Amino acid sequence: MNVVDCESEKPGASRQVVRVRAHTFAADLAEFDSAPGAHDYFDAALAACKALTATWFARRNGIPLERVESHVERDDSQERAGVYRLRVRLAFHGPLTDEQRASLLRAVSHCPVSKLMTTADVQIETVS
């Protein structure tokens, strides 16, 4: 089981300290913008997953991918109505053929976080 811990940085402050294994980072409300917010981390998870999936797939299949860029644009204007849109743009760098680029694009369409966001039955239990 993976555990993420989050606690207020200071009493009465909105800024949070988040710990994942040996990694520590901050989160804050958008209005204070001292750190990324929860939605930013949600979107970043997708960007990272797409890039990591491309890197893994390229290594596994001998594709000369040197670098990948992943950009996620959020449209949350209808979030309260149940629609949260993310648009992902990818750039694959290296001496790649069109066929290799197409294979990478197919592979990233199956990244685990994308599947989690779109097809999983996520169950959340909140206790005190």
N, C-alpha and C positions, 0 to 999 in steps of 0.2 A: 504494500500500500504506500503510495506517495503522499507526503504531508506538506502542506504549505501553511506557514504561520504568518499572521499579520497582526500588528498591534500599533496603537497610536504612538507617534514619535514623542510627543509631550502631552501632558494633561490638557485637555480642551482643544487640542490642535486637530485639524482635519488630516494633515499629512500622516501617512502610514508607513511603517517599516515592514517589508515583506521578506520572508526568508524561505528559500527553496534549497534544500540540502545545504551546501556551503556557500550559497550565493545570497547576497542581500541587496535589495533595491527598494526604491520608494514609490509610493502612489499618492496622488492627491486629487482633490476635486478640480475640475476644469477652471472654475472661477479663480482659484489661487495659482494654478499652473506652476507649482514648484517641482512637479514630477508628473510623469504620465498618469492618466486616470485609468480606471478599470476598463473602460471601453477601448482605450489605446492598447492595453495589454491583450485584450481579446483579439483585436485586429492584428497586433504584432504576432500573436501565436499563429495566425494564418500565414502571414508573410514569411515567418521563419520556417514553418512546416513546408511550404512550397519550395523554398530555397534548399532546405535540407533534403527533401525528397529528390529534387533534381540532382543534387550532389551525390547522394547515395546511389541513385539509379545509374548515373554516369560512371561512377567507379565500378559498380557491379557489372556493367556491360561494356567496359572499355571505351567509353565515349570521351573524347578529349575536351571535356568541359573545364575551362580554366576558372571561370567565375560566373556567378549568377546574381542577378539583381531582382528583387521582388518588391513591388510597390502596391500598397493597398489603399484604395480611396473609399471612404465611408460616406454613405448617404443615410443618415439616421432621422431624416425629416418625418418619416412615417413610423418610427419605432413604437410610439404609443398605440398605433393601430395594428401592431404585430408584424411590421415589415422593416427589416434591417438589411440594407443593401451594401455589399462589399464588392468592389471591382478590383481585380488583381491584374497588374501588368507585369510581365516577366521579360527579362533580357538575359539571354544565354550568350556567354563570351567564350571564344576559343575557335579553333579551326574545325568547325562543325559543318556537316553536310545538311541539306534540307531535310533528309530522312532522319538524321540524328536529332535535329531540332524538333521535328514532329514527334519522335519517340519521347523526348524529354517532356514535351507539352502534354502528351497522353499520360505519362507517369505522374506528373504533378497534379493532374486532375483527380488522382486517387490518394492525395496526401491524407494521413490519418486525422489531422485536425479539421480539414474540410469535410470529411465524412462525419466526424463527430458533430460539427456545426449543422449539418444538413440532414443526417439520417438517423442519428442515435436517439434513443429514448434516455435522456439525461434525467436522473432522479436526484433531487437535492433535499436533504433533510437538515433542518436548522434546529439546533438544540442549545440550551444555555447551561 
